[in-house]
Amino acid sequence: MGVLFWEQQSLLLISDVHLGKISHFRKYGAAVPQVALLKNYTALDAAVAFFNPKTICFMGDLFHSAMNSEWKLFQEWTAQVRGKIILVSGNHDIISPLKYEEMGIEVVDQLILNGFLLTHHPQDGGDLFNISGHIHPAVRLRGSGRQSVKLPCFFRSPQQLILPAFGEFTGNHVLKPNKRDTVYAITENEVILVAN
């Protein structure tokens, strides 16, 4: 799980949490342990406590599907968060914006801030540097033998940064960097530059 903290703005960027996904799959018979859904909230609490942001910006796909039993947990979580919460709407954010606004969450299609374009889907921002999510980027690292490991990553190209999926139950998609790209792999304890 990775987040991006913009210190000058006191802004915490988090993408693709997919809250409610575990409850959604359990509802339809998938054998996903109930304890797994609490990991997202534990990780969110840790990120907020560490950075103490004035604003949290969720970069789309905050809640995976229609409202389910996890919505109440989400309401309880937002009630104890200090500061502003913004949702840059993503393709899985199908719950009415009015439900978010009732909790004081601002819902937008995109956000332009100090030369940066914040979106869910990667976009050509023109003169603006685009920060997005959606892809759930990963990188595959290969050893000298046949071993390999796939790790979530921050994927930076000259005019764009794609954030990793934050959610516990999201999966990821391997991207192959070219010479102009920079990749920061996420391990359990650190973020490591692996290509530039």
VOKE-562375 format. One line per 5 residues: their letters; for each residue x, y, z of N, C-alpha, C, O. Coordinates in steps of 0.001 Angstrom, whole numbers, plus 524288, in hexadecimal, padded with zeros to 5 digits. Example, Ala and Ser with C-alpha at 12.3 -4.5 7.8 and 13.67 -1.06 7.14 Angstrom:
BEGIN
as = 83386,7E9C6,81E78,8300C,7EE6C,81E78,83390,7F31C,81E78,8379C,7F309,82111  83232,7F736,81BA8,83566,7FBDC,81BE4,83264,8001E,81EBE,83461,80472,81F67
// end
This chain:
BEGIN
mgvlf = 8034E,7FB6D,80000,80000,80000,80000,80379,804CF,80000,80742,80525,802F3  80225,8087A,7FCB0,80542,80D2B,7FC67,801DA,81202,7FC37,7FD8B,811EA,7FA16  803C8,8162D,7FE6C,8012E,81B3F,7FE48,80536,81F46,7FCA1,809EA,81E46,7FCB8  80349,823D7,7FB21,806B7,82821,7F9B8,8053F,82CC5,7FD1F,800B0,82E49,7FD59  8091C,82F0A,7FFC7,80810,83393,80318,80A8E,8385D,800AE,80F4A,83882,7FFD7
weqqs = 80766,83C44,7FF92,80925,84146,7FD6F,809C0,844F3,8020C,805F8,84746,803E4  80E84,8456D,803DA,80F8B,84815,808CA,80DDE,84DD0,808B8,80B79,84FA7,80C76  80F17,850AC,80480,80DD3,85641,80451,807F0,85739,80498,8063E,85B42,80696  804E0,8539B,802A5,7FF30,85422,802BF,7FCBB,8513E,80764,7F805,851A2,80845  7FFE3,84E62,80A50,7FDF2,84AE7,80E73,7F98D,84780,80C50,7F55D,8470D,80EA3
lllis = 7FAA3,8451B,807CC,7F6C2,84226,804D0,7F887,83C7E,8044C,7FCC8,83B72,80250  7F551,838E3,80610,7F66E,8334E,805B3,7F348,83106,80137,7EE7B,83143,8013B  7F5FE,82ECD,7FD59,7F376,82C80,7F8C2,7F367,82692,7F952,7F76E,82419,7FA37  7EEB6,8245C,7F8C6,7EDF6,81EB2,7F95F,7EA85,81CDD,7F4E1,7E65F,81F1A,7F3F0  7EC32,818D4,7F21B,7E939,8170E,7ED93,7E74C,81174,7EE34,7E9DD,80E2C,7F09B
dvhlg = 7E2C5,8107A,7EC00,7E0BF,80B24,7EB55,7E09F,80802,7F068,7E312,803E4,7F0D4  7DDC1,809FF,7F437,7DD28,8072B,7F926,7D94A,802AF,7F881,7D9F7,7FE8A,7FAD9  7D545,8037D,7F55F,7D148,7FF75,7F45B,7CECA,7FD6C,7F965,7CE39,7F8B5,7FA25  7CD53,8010D,7FCD1,7CA62,7FF75,8016E,7C558,7FCD4,7FFA0,7C331,7FE37,7FB8E  7C380,7F917,8029E,7BEAE,7F658,80143,7BF70,7F1CC,7FD93,7BBD5,7EEB6,7FCD1
kishf = 7C408,7F14B,7FB41,7C4E6,7ED0F,7F777,7C4C1,7E7BE,7FA21,7C290,7E405,7F805  7C712,7E762,7FEBB,7C722,7E263,80180,7C196,7E0D7,80301,7C012,7DC54,80252  7BE8B,7E487,8050B,7B91B,7E362,80668,7B5F1,7E1FE,8018D,7B291,7DE93,801BF  7B707,7E4A1,7FD34,7B469,7E388,7F83C,7B55E,7DDDE,7F68A,7B1B6,7DB1A,7F517  7BA41,7DC2F,7F6BB,7BB83,7D6D9,7F51C,7B971,7D2CF,7F8F7,7B7B1,7CE9F,7F761
rkyga = 7B9A2,7D407,7FDFD,7B77E,7D06A,801EA,7B19F,7CFAE,80125,7AF8F,7CB64,801D4  7AEFB,7D3E5,7FFBA,7A94F,7D3A9,7FED8,7A7FE,7CFC1,7FA8F,7A3F0,7CD2D,7FAC0  7AB6A,7CF54,7F6B7,7AA76,7CBCF,7F253,7AD65,7C6A4,7F2CD,7AE30,7C3E6,7EEEE  7AF02,7C554,7F7A0,7B0FC,7C018,7F8B2,7B6D6,7BF55,7F881,7B8A5,7BAF1,7F940  7B9E6,7C366,7F78B,7BF9A,7C2CD,7F779,7C191,7C20D,7FD13,7BFD8,7C4B4,800B2
avpqv = 7C527,7BE6F,7FDAC,7C735,7BD28,802E3,7CBA5,7C0D3,8045A,7D033,7BF49,8046B  7CA45,7C5B5,80586,7CE14,7C9A1,8071B,7CD7D,7CA71,80CFB,7C92E,7CB8A,80ED0  7D1B6,7C9EC,80FF8,7D13F,7CAA1,815A4,7CF36,7D009,8170B,7D0FA,7D3F1,814DD  7CB87,7D046,81AA8,7C938,7D535,81C5A,7CD5B,7D8E9,81E92,7CCEC,7DDAC,81E0A  7D15C,7D6B0,8210E,7D56D,7D9F0,82371,7D866,7DD1F,81F55,7DABD,7E120,8209A
allkn = 7D84F,7DB5C,81A6F,7DB35,7DE16,81650,7D940,7E3A6,81585,7DC56,7E71C,81440  7D429,7E495,8163E,7D22C,7E9D9,81539,7D422,7EDD5,81933,7D46C,7F27A,817FC  7D579,7EC22,81DDD,7D771,7EFC5,821CF,7DCFC,7F1A5,82096,7DEA5,7F5B7,82289  7DFD9,7EEB5,81D61,7E538,7F03C,81C0B,7E561,7F578,81938,7E8FF,7F88A,819FF  7E16E,7F683,815E9,7E14E,7FB92,81338,7E0E6,80009,8171D,7E395,803FD,81693
ytald = 7DD91,7FF6E,81B04,7DCCC,80397,81EDA,7E19B,80435,82260,7E304,80890,823DA  7E40E,7FFE2,823AD,7E8D9,8001E,826CA,7ED1B,80309,823C7,7EFE5,80643,82600  7ED97,801E3,81EB9,7F184,8047D,81B7B,7F034,80A43,81ABB,7F3B2,80D91,81AD5  7EB3A,80B80,819FA,7E9A6,810FC,81986,7EAED,813F6,81E82,7ED0E,81844,81E53  7E99A,811A0,822FA,7EACB,81425,827FC,7F0A1,8152A,82889,7F237,81955,82A57
aavaf = 7F3D5,8115C,826FB,7F985,811EE,82779,7FB85,8165A,82403,7FECC,81972,825B2  7F994,816AC,81F34,7FB57,81ACE,81B9E,7F9C2,82030,81D9C,7FCE3,823D6,81D7D  7F4EA,820B1,81F71,7F30C,825BC,8215F,7F601,8274F,82654,7F76C,82BDB,826FB  7F6E9,82390,829C7,7F9C3,824BE,82E9C,7FF66,82662,82D71,8017A,829E1,83002  801DA,823E6,8299E,8074E,8250F,82865,807EF,82A7B,825F3,80B65,82D74,82778
fnpkt = 80496,82BBF,8222B,80535,830AE,81F4D,80211,83533,8219B,8036E,839BC,820C4  7FDED,83410,82479,7FA95,8380E,826CA,7F912,83C3E,822D1,7FA1C,840DC,823AA  7F69C,83AA9,81E72,7F577,83E6F,81A48,7F0E4,841FD,81B9B,7ED7A,8409A,81EB1  7F0E4,8469D,81936,7EC50,84A03,8199A,7E806,84822,815F1,7E363,848D9,816FE  7E9A3,845B2,81199,7E5E5,843C5,80DBC,7E772,83E4D,80C09,7EC0B,83D2E,80B32
icfmg = 7E386,83AE5,80B8A,7E442,835B5,80940,7E167,835BA,80410,7DCC3,836F5,803D6  7E429,8345E,7FFE2,7E1C8,83414,7FAB3,7E1F2,82E6D,7F8D9,7E620,82C47,7F7D2  7DD60,82C11,7F86F,7DCFF,826CD,7F64B,7DCA2,8273B,7F062,7D92F,829E1,7EE55  7E02E,824A1,7EDA8,7E0BC,82527,7E802,7DD71,82129,7E507,7DF4A,81EC0,7E14D  7D8A8,82082,7E6AB,7D500,81D20,7E3E0,7D4D5,8179B,7E5F5,7D876,815B1,7E876
dlfhs = 7D06A,8151B,7E4CD,7CF58,80FC0,7E686,7CFFD,80F39,7EC71,7D281,80BA0,7EE67  7CDA4,812EA,7EF2B,7CDB3,812C7,7F4E1,7CA44,80E59,7F6DE,7CBF6,80B26,7FA07  7C56E,80E32,7F4FE,7C1DD,809FB,7F686,7C0CA,806CA,7F1A3,7BF66,808F5,7ED94  7C16A,801B5,7F1FE,7C1AD,7FE62,7ED5B,7BC9C,7FE0A,7EA47,7BCB9,7FDEA,7E579  7B833,7FDE2,7ECEE,7B355,7FCAF,7EA2F,7AED5,7FF76,7ECE4,7AF88,80381,7EF66
amnse = 7AA3A,7FD36,7EC55,7A5A9,7FF60,7EEFD,7A66E,7FF02,7F4E6,7A9AD,7FC08,7F6D3  7A365,80214,7F7A9,7A3B5,80228,7FD57,7A2C9,7FCAB,7FF7A,79F36,7F9EC,7FDCC  7A60C,7FB22,8032F,7A54B,7F619,805C1,7A68A,7F6C0,80B8D,7A6EF,7FB20,80D83  7A725,7F266,80E3A,7A7D0,7F292,813EE,7ACA9,7F59A,815A1,7AD06,7F73D,81A23  7B051,7F658,81224,7B51B,7F922,81390,7B46B,7FF15,81399,7B7C1,801E7,8159C
wklfq = 7B027,800F5,81166,7AF46,8069F,8113A,7AF31,808EC,816BD,7B132,80D34,8179C  7ACE3,8061A,81A70,7ACA1,80809,81FD6,7B220,80898,82222,7B33D,80C65,824DD  7B58F,804CF,82107,7BB01,8053F,822D5,7BD9E,80A0F,82080,7C08E,80CCA,82327  7BC8B,80B0F,81B94,7BEC4,80F96,818F5,7BCBB,814A3,81B69,7BFBE,8184B,81C39  7B7AA,814E1,81C99,7B577,8197C,81F39,7B817,81A64,8247A,7B95D,81ED1,825DB
ewtaq = 7B8E1,81634,82760,7BB65,816A5,82C86,7C0FF,81889,82BF1,7C2DB,81BB3,82F0C  7C3AA,81695,827F4,7C91E,8182E,82711,7C95F,81DFD,825BE,7CC89,820D9,827F6  7C607,81FBF,8221B,7C63C,82542,8208B,7C4C0,828DF,82509,7C6AE,82D44,82553  7C160,82719,82886,7BFB1,82A59,82CF0,7C437,82BA4,830A1,7C422,82FAC,8333F  7C822,8283F,830D9,7CC7A,8293A,8346B,7D134,82BC2,831B8,7D525,82CD4,83442
vrgki = 7D0D2,82CB6,82CA0,7D51B,82F34,829C4,7D4B5,8351D,82A62,7D092,83769,82987  7D912,8378E,82BE3,7D94E,83D44,82C13,7DB09,83F37,826BA,7DE1D,83CA4,82414  7D91E,843A7,8252B,7DAAF,845DB,82028,7D6D0,84496,81BDB,7D2D9,841FF,81CAF  7D819,8467D,8174B,7D4AD,84616,812BA,7D5A0,840F7,80FD9,7DA04,83F02,80FB3  7D177,83ECD,80D8E,7D1E5,83A28,80A3D,7CF9E,83B78,804E8,7CB47,83D80,8047E
ilvsg = 7D29D,83A48,800D6,7D0EE,83B0C,7FB68,7D113,835BE,7F8B0,7D4A7,832A4,7F987  7CD2D,834BF,7F571,7CD2C,83019,7F221,7CD4A,831D3,7EC73,7C9AC,83465,7EA97  7D184,83062,7E9AA,7D1AB,83102,7E3FE,7CF1E,82C0E,7E1DE,7D157,827CE,7E234  7CA88,82CA5,7DFB9,7C73A,8282F,7DE66,7C9CD,82482,7DA72,7CC3B,82635,7D6A9  7C932,81F68,7DB71,7CB44,81B60,7D7F6,7C6F2,81803,7D5B8,7C25B,818C6,7D6EF
nhdii = 7C86B,8144E,7D274,7C48F,81111,7CFC2,7C173,80D87,7D369,7BD16,80C00,7D216  7C395,80C2E,7D7F9,7C0AB,808EF,7DBAF,7BD7F,80C23,7DF90,7BA8D,809EC,7E2A8  7BE08,8113C,7DF75,7BB38,81491,7E32C,7B5B2,81597,7E12D,7B48C,819BF,7DF0E  7B243,811AB,7E1EA,7ACF4,811F4,7DFC9,7A8F5,813CE,7E3CF,7A473,814C5,7E271  7AA86,8144E,7E8A9,7A703,8164F,7ECB4,7A631,81C28,7EBBA,7A9D8,81EED,7EA47
splky = 7A17B,81DF8,7EC83,7A033,82373,7EB8C,7A3F0,82717,7EE76,7A50E,8263D,7F310  7A5DD,82B1D,7EBD0,7A91D,82F01,7EE7A,7A661,83166,7F331,7A8F8,8331C,7F6DD  7A139,8318A,7F325,79E51,833BF,7F789,79F6A,830C3,7FC91,79F93,83315,800C7  7A02C,82BA3,7FC29,7A159,8287A,800D2,7A6A1,829FE,80320,7A743,82A2E,807E4  7AA6D,82B14,7FFB5,7AF8C,82CD8,8018C,7AF20,83257,803D5,7B15A,83379,807F1
eemgi = 7AC40,835BB,80122,7ABC6,83B23,802E0,7A90C,83B80,80829,7AA24,83F0F,80B34  7A575,837CF,80949,7A2F2,837A0,80E6E,7A6F3,836DB,812CD,7A60E,8386D,81742  7AB5F,8346A,8117A,7AF87,83385,8154B,7B3BE,837BC,8150C,7B7C1,83759,817AB  7B2CA,83BCA,811DB,7B694,8400D,81173,7BAF5,83F06,80D95,7BEE8,841C5,80D96  7BA47,83B0C,80A40,7BE47,839CD,80656,7BCFA,83C99,80143,7B8AA,83C11,7FF33
evvdq = 7C0B9,83F93,7FF42,7C00A,84245,7FA42,7C13E,83E75,7F5D7,7C54F,83BE3,7F5E3  7BDB4,83E15,7F202,7BE6C,83A8F,7ED8F,7BF4D,83DCC,7E8A4,7BC2A,84135,7E75C  7C399,83CB5,7E5E2,7C4F4,83F91,7E119,7C68E,83BAA,7DCE4,7C7F5,83737,7DE10  7C653,83D64,7D7F0,7C828,83A21,7D39D,7CE13,83A6A,7D30B,7D099,836A1,7D17C  7D039,83EEB,7D450,7D5DC,83FBE,7D421,7D723,8445A,7D79B,7D3B1,84747,7D93D
lilng = 7DC26,844F2,7D8B4,7DDDD,84936,7DC0D,7E2DA,84B74,7D9AD,7E688,84891,7D891  7E2F7,8508C,7D8E8,7E7AB,85333,7D6FA,7E9EC,85657,7DB7A,7E73A,85984,7DDE0  7EEEA,8556A,7DC98,7F160,857D4,7E118,7F722,858E3,7DFF5,7FA2E,8553A,7DF45  7F8A3,85DDD,7DFC1,7FE1F,85F7D,7DF22,800F2,85CA9,7DAAC,80548,85AB8,7DB68  7FE8A,85C6B,7D61F,80113,85A10,7D197,8007D,8542F,7D137,802EC,851B5,7CDE3
fllth = 7FD46,851EB,7D49B,7FC5D,84C4A,7D487,7F69D,84B35,7D35B,7F327,84DEE,7D548  7F5A6,84737,7D031,7F066,84572,7CEF4,7EF95,8402E,7D1A9,7F21D,83C50,7D053  7EC0C,84011,7D575,7EAF3,83B4A,7D856,7E60E,838CA,7D617,7E1E2,83B2F,7D605  7E698,833E9,7D43C,7E244,8310E,7D1D5,7E269,82B65,7D3A4,7E63F,8299C,7D5ED  7DE2C,828A0,7D294,7DE50,82300,7D39F,7E0F5,8202B,7CF1B,7E4CD,81D64,7CFE5
hpqdg = 7DEEA,820DC,7CA5C,7E14B,81E74,7C5C3,7E604,821A5,7C409,7E5D2,82673,7C420  7EA3D,81F14,7C279,7EEAE,821F5,7C04C,7ECEE,8253A,7BB9D,7E9FE,82358,7B84E  7EEB8,82A17,7BB54,7ED34,82DA2,7B720,7F1DA,830CF,7B54D,7F5AF,83185,7B81F  7F169,832B0,7B086,7F52C,8367B,7AE97,7F38D,83BBB,7B0D7,7EF81,83DE0,7AF60  7F6A8,83DC5,7B459,7F559,842AA,7B6F1,7F73A,8477D,7B414,7F6D3,84BD0,7B625
gdlfn = 7F94A,846D9,7AF57,7FB6E,84B56,7AC81,8000E,84D95,7AF77,803F5,84AE3,7B048  7FFA8,85275,7B113,803DA,854F9,7B40B,803DC,8535B,7B9C5,80788,85494,7BCA0  7FFCD,850A1,7BB78,7FF5A,84F06,7C0ED,80182,84980,7C1A5,800BC,8461B,7BE54  8042E,848AA,7C5F4,80618,84370,7C746,80179,84062,7C989,7FEEA,84232,7CD2E  8006A,83BC8,7C764,7FBE7,8389E,7C8FA,7FD6B,834AA,7CD29,80122,831AD,7CC87
isghi = 7FA7A,834B4,7D173,7FAE5,8309D,7D56F,7F5C0,82DAA,7D559,7F191,83007,7D59A  7F60E,82877,7D4FD,7F157,82558,7D45E,7F1ED,8201C,7D71F,7F5D5,81F0A,7D9B7  7EDF7,81CEE,7D67A,7EDFA,8179B,7D892,7EC08,813ED,7D462,7EE01,813EA,7CFFF  7E822,810C9,7D5BF,7E521,80D6A,7D241,7E7FF,8088C,7D05B,7E5B1,80455,7D034  7ECE4,80906,7CEEE,7EFBB,804BB,7CC65,7F169,80085,7D049,7F220,7FC06,7CEBA
hpavr = 7F20E,801D1,7D53A,7F443,7FE45,7D930,7F9AB,7FC72,7D769,7FA89,7F7BE,7D6EA  7FD4D,80006,7D672,80244,7FE93,7D409,805A2,7FB07,7D775,805AE,7FB67,7DC41  80873,7F790,7D4C0,80C38,7F419,7D746,810EA,7F393,7D3A9,8109F,7F4C6,7CF03  81537,7F1C7,7D5DD,819EA,7F0BF,7D2DA,81BB0,7EB33,7D421,81B52,7E976,7D898  81D9E,7E874,7D026,81FB5,7E339,7D0FA,825AA,7E38D,7D10A,82811,7E554,7CD46
lrgsg = 827FF,7E1D5,7D552,82DAA,7E1C6,7D5DF,82F8F,7DC2C,7D542,82D57,7D88F,7D787  833A9,7DB7D,7D231,835BC,7D642,7D12E,83B36,7D5BD,7D371,83E64,7D956,7D332  83C32,7D12F,7D5A4,8415A,7D013,7D7CD,844E1,7CDB4,7D3B4,84359,7CD27,7CF2E  849A2,7CC49,7D547,84D68,7CA16,7D19B,84BDE,7C497,7CFE1,84D9F,7C2C4,7CBCB  848A1,7C1F6,7D2EE,8468F,7BCE5,7D15C,8413E,7BDB1,7CED2,8405E,7C194,7CC1F
rqsvk = 83DC2,7BA0E,7CFAD,83887,7BA95,7CD6F,8349C,7BCFF,7D13C,82FF9,7BD67,7D007  83673,7BE90,7D5C0,832DE,7C0C0,7D9A1,83125,7C641,7D816,833FB,7C922,7D57B  82C6A,7C79E,7D9C8,82A79,7CCE8,7D8EC,8269D,7CE3A,7DD42,8248E,7CAD0,7DFF2  825BA,7D347,7DDD5,821FA,7D51C,7E1AE,81EFB,7D9AE,7DF40,8213B,7DCEE,7DC82  819ED,7D9DE,7E04B,816AC,7DE2C,7DE6B,81554,7E19D,7E311,81340,7DFC3,7E6FD
lpcff = 8168C,7E6B8,7E298,815A7,7EA62,7E6DF,81268,7EF03,7E4FA,8132A,7F0D9,7E099  80ECB,7F0ED,7E838,80C17,7F5C0,7E6D2,8100B,7FA2F,7E681,81439,7F9EF,7E8DD  80EAF,7FE3C,7E391,81282,80264,7E2D1,80FF2,807A5,7E1B3,80B5C,807F7,7E04A  81310,80BC0,7E262,811E8,810E1,7E042,81481,810F3,7DAE8,8191E,80FAB,7DA71  81192,81271,7D6D9,8139A,81243,7D180,81396,817C8,7CF48,80F75,81A11,7CE5B
rspqq = 81854,819EA,7CE6E,818D4,81F54,7CCAD,81AF2,81F99,7C72B,81F11,81D6D,7C5F9  81812,8224C,7C3D5,819F5,823A6,7BEA0,81AD4,82990,7BE92,8199A,82C21,7C273  81CE4,82BD5,7BA5C,81E4D,83163,7BA8A,819E9,8351D,7BC34,81AFE,83901,7BED0  8150D,8340D,7BAC9,810C7,837A2,7BC0F,80C91,83527,7BF75,80833,83724,7BFBF  80DDE,830C8,7C20C,809C9,82DFF,7C4E4,80C0B,82A9B,7C939,8105F,8288F,7C8CC
lilpa = 80901,82A10,7CD6A,80A38,82661,7D193,80553,82331,7D2A8,8012F,8255F,7D3C5  805CB,81E07,7D253,80166,81A8D,7D37B,80258,81830,7D8DD,8065D,815BD,7D9D7  7FE8D,818F9,7DC53,7FEFE,8170B,7E1AA,7FD7A,8114D,7E1F8,7FA43,80F7B,7DEE4  7FFC0,80E71,7E5A6,7FE45,808FA,7E66B,7F8E0,80895,7E8EA,7F704,80C48,7EB5B  7F669,8041C,7E848,7F17D,80315,7EAFC,7F29F,80282,7F0CF,7F655,7FFDE,7F25B
fgeft = 7EF6B,804FC,7F3F7,7F018,804DB,7F9A0,7ED59,8002A,7FC0C,7EF24,7FE13,7FFFD  7E90D,7FE84,7F9BF,7E5BC,7FA82,7FC1B,7E858,7F53F,7FCBF,7EBD6,7F3C2,7F9CA  7E688,7F27D,800B2,7E8A2,7ED61,8021C,7E741,7E92E,7FE19,7EA1E,7E55A,7FD91  7E2FB,7E9CE,7FB4E,7E0C9,7E598,7F81F,7DFF3,7E78B,7F28B,7DBAD,7E715,7F062  7E427,7E9C2,7F034,7E36C,7EC70,7EB33,7E622,7E9E4,7E68B,7E44D,7EA81,7E223
gnhvl = 7EA5B,7E718,7E756,7ED67,7E52D,7E2E7,7F08D,7E99E,7E082,7F014,7EE1D,7E223  7F3CD,7E853,7DC98,7F6DB,7EC61,7DA08,7F833,7EACC,7D47B,7F767,7E651,7D2EB  7FA3F,7EE81,7D188,7FB66,7EDC8,7CBFE,8011A,7EF47,7CAFC,802BD,7F3A8,7CC1D  80415,7EB95,7C8DA,809A3,7EC8D,7C7D6,80A44,7F046,7C338,8082B,7EF61,7BEFC  80D35,7F479,7C426,80E97,7F829,7C005,81465,7F796,7BECD,81792,7F6AF,7C24B
kpnkr = 815BB,7F81F,7B9D4,81B37,7F7AC,7B840,81D5B,7FD2B,7B740,81BAA,7FFD2,7B39C  8210B,7FED8,7BA74,8231F,80429,7B9C1,8269B,80490,7B4F8,82940,800D6,7B379  8268B,80930,7B29A,82A6C,80A46,7AE8B,82EAA,80DBB,7B0E5,82EA1,80EB6,7B59A  83245,80F91,7ADBD,836C6,81277,7AFCC,83546,817A5,7B258,83843,819BB,7B57B  830C5,819B5,7B111,82F28,81EC5,7B335,82BE8,81E30,7B832,82A95,82214,7BAB1
dtvya = 82AA5,8196F,7B9A0,82754,8187B,7BE2D,82A8E,81776,7C316,82F04,815AE,7C2D3  82838,8189F,7C782,82A9F,8178A,7CC90,826C1,8144C,7CFBC,8221F,8158D,7CFFE  828B2,81024,7D220,82552,80C96,7D512,82753,80C2D,7DAAC,82BF7,80B59,7DBA2  823B1,80CC8,7DE51,824E3,80C2A,7E3E1,821B0,80793,7E5EE,81CF5,80807,7E6A8  82442,80331,7E6DC,82194,7FE7F,7E8BD,82075,7FEF9,7EE91,8236E,8015F,7F17E
itene = 81C26,7FCA7,7F02C,81A7F,7FCD4,7F5A1,81B2F,7F775,7F80F,818DC,7F3A2,7F64C  81E60,7F736,7FC16,81EE8,7F265,7FF1A,81C07,7F326,80447,8198F,7F72F,80524  81C5B,7EF5E,8079C,8199C,7EFBF,80C98,81B9A,7F442,80FEB,8189C,7F697,812E0  820A6,7F581,80F76,822F9,7F964,812F4,82516,7FE4B,81062,8267A,80202,81318  8255D,7FE63,80B2F,827B2,802F1,808B5,8260C,8037A,80306,823CB,7FFE9,800B7
vilva = 8273D,8080E,800D5,8266F,80928,7FB53,82BD6,8096A,7F8CD,82F47,80C35,7FAAA  82C8F,80678,7F487,831C5,805D8,7F244,831BA,80787,7EC83,82E6A,805CE,7E97B  83568,80AE2,7EB11,83617,80C53,7E59A,83841,80792,7E2B5,83C6E,8059B,7E40C  83560,805B4,7DEB0,8372F,80104,7DBE9,83833,8020C,7D62C,83AB2,7FED6,7D39B  83658,80674,7D406,83761,807A1,7CE8E,836F3,80D7B,7CDB9,83360,81008,7CFAE
n = 83ABF,80F97,7CAB6,83A55,81508,7C907,83DE8,815F2,7C463,83E27,81A4C,7C25A
// end
